[in-house]
Every structure is written in structure tokens, then in C-alpha cells.
Amino acid sequence: MTAPKKLYIKTYGCQMNVYDSERMSEALGGQGYVETQSPDDADMILLNTCHIREKAAEKVYSELGRFKGLKADKPDLKIGVAGCVAQAEGEEIMRRQPLVDLVVGPQSYHRLPEMEAKAGAGEKVLDTDFPEEDKFEQLKRRPKAKRGPTAFLTVQEGCDKFCAFCVVPYTRGAEVSRPADRILREAEDLVERGVREITLLGQNVNAYHGAGADGDTTLAQLIWQLDKIDGLERIRFTTSHPNDMMDDLIEAHGTCAKLMPYLHLPVQAGSDKILKRMNRAHTAESYLRLIERIRAARPDILISGDFIVGFPEETEEDFQATLDLVEEVKYGTAYSFKYSTRPGTPAAERAQVDPKEADDRLQRLQALLTRQQREVQDSMVGREVGVLFEKPGRFAGQMVGKSDYLHAVHVADCDAAVGDLRRVRILSSGTNSLAGELID
């Protein structure tokens, strides 16, 4: 009996890349591959890359350089680069790193089996097209192997917003939404395999408008259809754009019990001048009024956000407007970054803020966000929350899971099993997690 070939995938960046890596592994499973956790014993290495962070391409080249020795010791080892850096760099990757056998963009990974076969025959394979066929429909249905209690499910890809700092429209393409029936079928498959919480993914997930039986389906309508699946207990979605936060989705947060009280809603800056230069197409005031409406529908909702500081032409006054917005919103968690250029984006050609100024602003913003995060966590002490347990903790008898609000919660002397959804009373708040006790 032939031993299975081993596949090592390293995933960078967003949750959508995590989902894509799972589907790539499944696609190559039909070619006889099983996943391994070490590149040292792999027959194929795939780097599933992200182009959002600073110097993303250089980090990929550096990682590839570490595989030279492996390739020398094992000439039949196949090395591939997938994801957004693959889409952006294309032939440059193969030129700079001859050890790479295949390069595949995020819209073409359903073709991996054919690409792997060509690479096995000694060809160099490049596919960064935006194919007309639906990659999700071309992929085989997920195998029925047991899954953990949580899963990502991509429902929408691409972006039409063209924010001045972002490469996503160039690497992921225009906004495309998957048909609702295919999403529901995949969700049912996941639930059959043990999944109890699904996070719907999209670059602009709340712009979802997939084909349905009676015309286009909104994200809120999709959520209500998912709500009917027996065994699915929790629904989340990310990442949202403020301009696509429609009335029915706001209403769903107040009326759909399975939709969790957590919303990631990036604003990026608090200065209208900077928002306009970013091409965000919303204002600080419109964002604040939107938050008011969301909290009116679900008062206990935890709001998360994204921020970029040091964007070209940002002044201290502009940055103070960001601090003022943060003070008003009171974020439960947030992600903040210093602006860094992305070749090919409009902002890359503009005059840059002094790096020391940008560093100082980032530290000040992060200090404020950290204080707010801790205040929200501390406010959970004494409350009862639902916790979906995902894994054993570091200590004997300890279990760890996520609350309704996406806080990590650990419980000692816990008789819950992985996949159990239990009520927990929060006893204390740590740096990045909560401690509690079972109450049912």
C-alpha cells in the first residue's frame, strides 16, 4: 500500500486565508495528500500568503529561503505560493526563488490538483487568473471527517470600495457573493461534522447579495436561513464596512438569538479629512450614528474596530479626532496599525508622515484601546455568559472556550467536553482572558 504524501501549509493573515487553506488541503486530499505539522517531512509545502501587513512579500521570500536546504536534500519536494502575495507578485516569485514550483492566486486554488500534477511532471506552474468558473462549485464537497466546534465559511469575496491604502481589490478582485443555497448546504455539512458555531467571512461580508430562490439574498436574510439549521447554535460574521450595514442586519442583531453580540466594524480614522483621503465614503459622524443604532438594537453588543495611524497627510489634529472617536465609541477590542505603503495603491504616491510621529501616535492609540478593552473585560465579572468549549486548558481539569462576546474564558474543575455550550459565571478578568465557573 502506497504511503500518503504529506502536505505542509503555512497560513498568513486573515480568517479567509484560514478557510482557503482548509479548502486547499481538501482539494489536494484527492491527490493522496494528508496534512503534516512540520515542513521537514513534507512532500509539498504551500505558503498561503497575505498582502495586508507591512513588507508582506519580503517575509514570504525570507520564508522561502529557509526551504533551500530541504529542497536540496529532497529534490522531489514541491513548493508552492498561494494567496494574495502570489496574486500580486506572480512571475516575480518564480524569478526570485527558482525553488518555487507553483504559484496560485486566491481565485484559482480549485485548480491545485491539476497544477500539482504538472509540477510533479517537472513543469513550473503559474495561475493568477480570475477564472469565470465558481471555485467553490468546482471544489469537491467537504469530506465528512469530524470537525471542531467552530468553523469559518466564506460567503463573499473581493472588494469594490478601493480604499486608498488597500490592495484587496487588486488581489481578490471585484465583489462576488456565493449563492445562498450553496452556503446553506456547506453549513449543514459542517454541522453534521460537529460544528456548532459558524463565522461567515467576506472582505465586505455585509455587502453579501448572493442569489436566492426569490432574488438576491441579503446577509441578514442568509443569517435567518442559517438560524433554522438544527445543531447550529451560534452565528458570527466578519469583516463589515460601515456603508453596507443595512437596516435588516441591524435588526437581526436585536432579534436573532443565534447571532452573537459581537460586531467588527472598522472605521480606520476619526478625521473626516483623512477618511476622505482614504476613500472610505463615510464620515466620523455617520459612523457614530450607526453605532448608536446598532446599540439601540442590541445594547450589550461588543464593538470591535480597525485603525490606521500615520496615514499620508495626517496631522496631530486629525489624530486627535481619532482619539475622540475612540473615547466616544468605547471599543471592546480593536486592531491598530501604523500606515505602510502598498505598491500600486493611491496612497503610496503621497507624502508620508514622519515615522517617529506615526510610532508615537500608534503607541498613544494602543494605550487607549488597551484601557478600553480591559474596562470591557472587567465589566464581565459577575455576569453569566454562554461559553462554547473548544479545547482543554493548560492545567488538569481546565477547559477553554469563547463567550458570546468572543472573550476567551477558562474554567477550572470543568466537566464540559469539547463542543459543549454551557452557562458560566465570570469570576475574574485577566490580561486577555476571563475565568469562570459552570452554573449548569
Steps between C-alpha positions, in 0.01 A plus 500: 500500500641838397570734792308831481686808388537771762387861459621788717301825477607819674220755516554874532248774570124502516235243584418473132848361443437244775186392314688495167776283649241248618352482152843469336583211732171335408566554128841334526360222718363351180858479373601287798626774733452516875600801708813507713597757762865513395657606170789260566306188402277661235474397136336834421528835676240772440530855633154659501593865510346834599587839349348721770789528745821694453770345279276198439680395182845523657388280788387237251835508318677468833286198590570340162872546558474276807385213280811491279663233713185287500477524122867406463455192722171404337498601130147363450361740763247736339472857628209729422392854582128577520286793611522875453880535473489232231236702316696825531850369426426223247799425280729708724479228767627234263769732368632587845459151647560226241424235763129591471309249285157657491332835566123523537278798570209496746239463224664198336584254776228261387744422218768382743463128416578566132781739594650244740496236225685733261751593769552129567587459134768769529308805376500843661135596543352848539127579530397845617194536278156609611318201348138515395412171669396501866795360695272391785280302263804341337634378835383163617255503791671495835580151633291385797792486745426624852562872556556723799207701633577819301554559130546779246281513190577741216184654353639803316834591345659803346444871549363789294583770755858581386621650827816693421719285727376155400608238246199269540314616185813416300574163663151366572312675220151649487233419755341159438240329719441126510147370438305456822410135442865399467589678823213331682604161365858553617378622840285188541800283413708678764232452765476129413873480574472655846514875437278708731622853413556637150669829417397635159793657318541765234721795418177700530278231643202726563497588128394139441226468236507138391243353265202347677171338407321837492779724373808632675539404865633753752735400779218539753276272295782246475547512878131431555522199265804372691307555823267214394779238491461263795825461690643835391504704821701810415546727197762772456623701199805705408623741359238772450507839332299780664335592168353150463345475847138480385186535713408131487846400622480745790158361586633142487748586775206578726272214402705196390605304810769306313670818372764575760533846665833582338559724197828583329436833325820673384502880488877549432513868612300767679589794277264571209790640301698178538193283438443683174865459400466129586194482270296349782176673386371548854558767763582478868152632580322246279703222664412619850129522414520148356650372826211665687245317284677165544515542877136601508420166337742301722614703803754244623678457164880508509642724226838426342685722253805561281716812497783631283718776644757706315306496174647746246417862592371408848563786742494495879153656479385217274642244741328668794171454312571125494561500876177693551304246296651211695406668829141534382458146361677307779631196315505156657791406279678656204789461259726795428789539258746756381442582134740332260502540123364238263641532147229578247260662747421875477629581849844358418575802281420761764724682746554276802472590869826503695549141631580620853177700509307198375663274762410743778139523382469123478625456856254760630208346312587149612525613862145640477364190324667270753342693787158474339543129431591437863203707623261295287657174620486610864132588457430133423590391855188376677304454177369172360596423140482213257834331433566261212786279617768441235795326667660390829695767687858493622407352836339170596122523497501842331300574181519805275238649271354822362221705651211651305715815481803311364696527825725204580366333817668227705324290761675284764367164620283498192292200394414652160620326185627657177194625314284554809319833528455578871405787725793648692522761774805724452715518813803704392658689212858445386714672239341332198252254647228443758469232768167351598304214653229282356149580617317225312 
